[in-house]
Amino acid sequence: MTDVPASSAPTGVDQPLTTVHRPSREEAEAAVRTLIAYAGDDPSREGLLDTPKRVAKAYGELFSGYKDTAEQVLERIFTDVAGYEEFILVREIPFYSHCEHHMVPFIGNAHIAYYPTEGVVGLSKLARIVEMYARRLQTQEAMTAQISNAIEKVLKPRGVAVLIEAEHMCMTMRGVQKPGVSTVTARFTGCFQEDPSEQARFMMLIRGQK
């Protein structure tokens, strides 16, 4: 067994860390066997013998976002932007996350724009910051705020706009069972918050209009 740091507040940007007790790989596999039995199947059945190992390995990938911080992902800033003063937009960043209430997936796209001040980051870094927060147990609202807060904290831009659209399997596979329902969350800071025309331009561009 090991103790690992984890964010103490889901809506912040890598808040002061608390220590979370992390079970061993063997304990994780035993827990999967318990869940298989709880579901009504036999964990010793041939087709399920290696399932606990596979699930434990998959969790390492699906929840790998706990290993990084926003500062690590956005650490390299380029200051030579040749006088560029407009906002930078990366749209339709696909992601896969898991809701913290039922631990089932929600899948969608993120759109991010920011007005740089002292410099910019590589475009792939915006996709990586989405990936980092998506690969944690999440709510869509918290993830939207975390992405926005991370860019605000590290890049200190004049404004940030983040919009996330996603379909939640907790509504599709269980409960009300309504497939195709899309949930939209958005957060605007700085000049995007202060000027409705900037929000309108952001929305126009992410919808693909000229």
C-alpha positions in Angstrom: 0.0 0.0 0.0 1.2 3.5 -0.7 0.0 7.0 0.0 -0.3 9.4 -2.9 -1.2 13.1 -3.1 -4.5 14.1 -4.7 -6.4 17.3 -5.2 -8.3 18.2 -2.1 -10.9 20.3 -4.0 -12.2 19.2 -7.4 -13.1 22.7 -8.6 -9.7 24.3 -8.1 -6.4 24.1 -10.0 -4.3 21.4 -8.3 -5.2 22.8 -4.8 -3.1 22.2 -1.8 -2.7 18.5 -1.7 -4.0 16.0 0.9 -2.7 12.5 1.2 -4.9 9.8 -0.2 -4.3 6.2 0.7 -3.8 4.2 -2.5 -4.4 0.4 -2.3 -1.9 -2.0 -3.8 -2.4 -3.6 -7.2 -3.4 -6.8 -5.5 -6.1 -5.1 -3.4 -7.4 -3.4 -6.5 -7.8 -6.7 -8.3 -9.5 -8.2 -5.2 -12.0 -5.3 -5.3 -12.8 -6.1 -9.0 -13.4 -9.7 -8.1 -15.8 -8.5 -5.4 -17.7 -6.3 -7.9 -17.9 -9.1 -10.4 -19.5 -11.3 -7.8 -21.8 -8.4 -6.7 -22.9 -8.1 -10.4 -24.0 -11.8 -10.2 -21.2 -13.6 -12.0 -18.5 -15.9 -11.0 -15.0 -14.3 -10.8 -13.4 -17.7 -11.1 -15.1 -18.4 -14.5 -12.6 -18.8 -17.3 -13.6 -15.7 -19.2 -13.3 -13.6 -16.0 -10.1 -15.0 -14.5 -7.9 -12.2 -15.9 -10.5 -9.5 -15.8 -9.3 -8.0 -12.5 -5.8 -7.6 -13.9 -7.1 -5.9 -17.0 -9.4 -3.6 -15.1 -6.6 -2.5 -12.8 -4.4 -1.8 -15.8 -7.2 0.1 -17.5 -7.7 2.2 -14.4 -4.1 3.3 -14.7 -4.8 4.7 -18.1 -8.3 6.0 -17.6 -7.3 7.9 -14.4 -3.8 8.9 -15.3 -4.6 12.6 -15.0 -3.9 12.5 -11.2 -0.2 12.2 -12.0 0.2 15.7 -13.6 -0.4 19.3 -12.7 -1.4 22.3 -14.8 2.0 23.9 -14.2 3.7 20.8 -15.6 1.5 20.7 -18.7 1.7 24.4 -19.5 5.2 25.0 -18.3 6.8 26.0 -21.7 5.6 29.5 -22.8 6.7 31.1 -26.1 7.1 34.9 -25.9 7.8 35.6 -29.5 4.3 36.0 -31.1 5.3 38.7 -33.7 2.8 41.2 -32.3 -0.2 38.8 -32.4 -3.0 40.4 -30.3 -6.2 38.4 -31.2 -7.4 35.4 -29.2 -6.2 31.8 -29.9 -8.9 29.2 -30.3 -8.6 25.4 -30.3 -12.0 23.8 -30.9 -13.5 20.3 -30.9 -10.9 18.7 -28.6 -12.3 15.2 -28.0 -12.2 13.7 -24.5 -13.4 10.8 -22.5 -14.0 11.1 -18.8 -15.9 9.4 -15.9 -18.5 11.0 -13.8 -17.7 10.9 -10.1 -21.3 10.0 -9.1 -21.7 6.7 -11.0 -18.2 6.1 -12.4 -19.5 5.7 -15.9 -18.2 7.6 -18.9 -19.1 11.0 -20.3 -17.8 11.7 -23.8 -17.6 15.0 -25.7 -15.6 17.9 -27.0 -14.0 21.0 -25.4 -13.5 24.4 -27.0 -10.9 26.7 -25.6 -9.9 30.3 -26.4 -7.6 32.8 -24.6 -6.1 36.2 -25.2 -2.4 36.0 -24.6 -0.4 38.6 -22.7 3.2 37.7 -22.2 3.3 34.6 -24.4 1.5 31.5 -25.7 1.8 27.8 -25.3 2.0 25.1 -28.0 -1.5 24.3 -29.3 -1.1 20.7 -28.2 -0.8 21.9 -24.6 -4.4 23.0 -24.6 -5.5 19.5 -25.7 -3.2 18.1 -22.9 -4.8 20.2 -20.2 -8.2 18.9 -21.3 -6.8 15.3 -21.2 -5.3 15.8 -17.8 -8.5 16.9 -16.2 -10.7 14.4 -18.2 -8.7 11.5 -16.9 -9.9 12.0 -13.3 -13.2 11.3 -11.6 -15.2 14.4 -12.7 -18.3 16.4 -13.1 -18.6 18.4 -16.3 -19.1 21.6 -14.4 -15.9 21.1 -12.3 -13.9 20.1 -15.4 -14.9 23.3 -17.2 -13.8 25.4 -14.2 -10.6 23.5 -13.8 -9.5 24.0 -17.4 -10.3 27.7 -17.2 -8.6 28.2 -13.9 -5.5 26.4 -15.0 -5.0 28.6 -18.1 -5.8 31.7 -16.0 -3.2 30.8 -13.3 -0.3 29.7 -15.5 -0.6 32.0 -18.6 -2.3 35.0 -17.0 -4.1 35.9 -20.2 -6.5 38.9 -20.7 -9.4 36.4 -20.9 -10.3 32.8 -21.2 -13.3 31.1 -22.8 -14.1 27.4 -22.2 -17.1 25.5 -23.5 -17.7 21.8 -23.1 -20.3 19.6 -24.8 -20.8 16.0 -23.7 -23.1 13.1 -23.5 -23.3 11.4 -20.2 -23.7 7.6 -20.0 -25.3 7.9 -16.6 -28.3 9.4 -18.5 -28.0 7.1 -21.5 -27.4 3.7 -19.9 -29.2 4.0 -16.6 -31.7 6.3 -14.8 -33.9 8.1 -17.4 -32.1 6.3 -20.3 -32.2 9.1 -22.8 -29.5 8.6 -25.4 -28.3 11.6 -27.5 -28.8 14.2 -24.8 -26.0 16.8 -24.8 -25.0 18.8 -21.8 -23.2 22.2 -22.4 -21.2 24.0 -19.8 -19.2 27.3 -20.3 -17.0 29.6 -18.4 -15.8 33.1 -19.4 -13.2 35.2 -17.6 -11.5 38.6 -18.2 -12.4 40.3 -21.5 -14.7 37.4 -22.5 -16.7 37.9 -19.4 -16.7 41.7 -19.6 -17.6 42.0 -23.3 -20.6 40.1 -24.7 -19.4 40.7 -28.2 -16.3 38.6 -27.4 -18.5 35.8 -26.2 -20.6 36.0 -29.4 -17.5 35.9 -31.6 -16.2 32.9 -29.7 -19.5 31.1 -30.1 -19.7 32.0 -33.8 -16.2 30.5 -34.4 -16.7 27.3 -32.5 -19.8 26.7 -34.6 -17.8 27.0 -37.7 -19.3 30.2 -39.0 -17.2 32.8 -40.9 
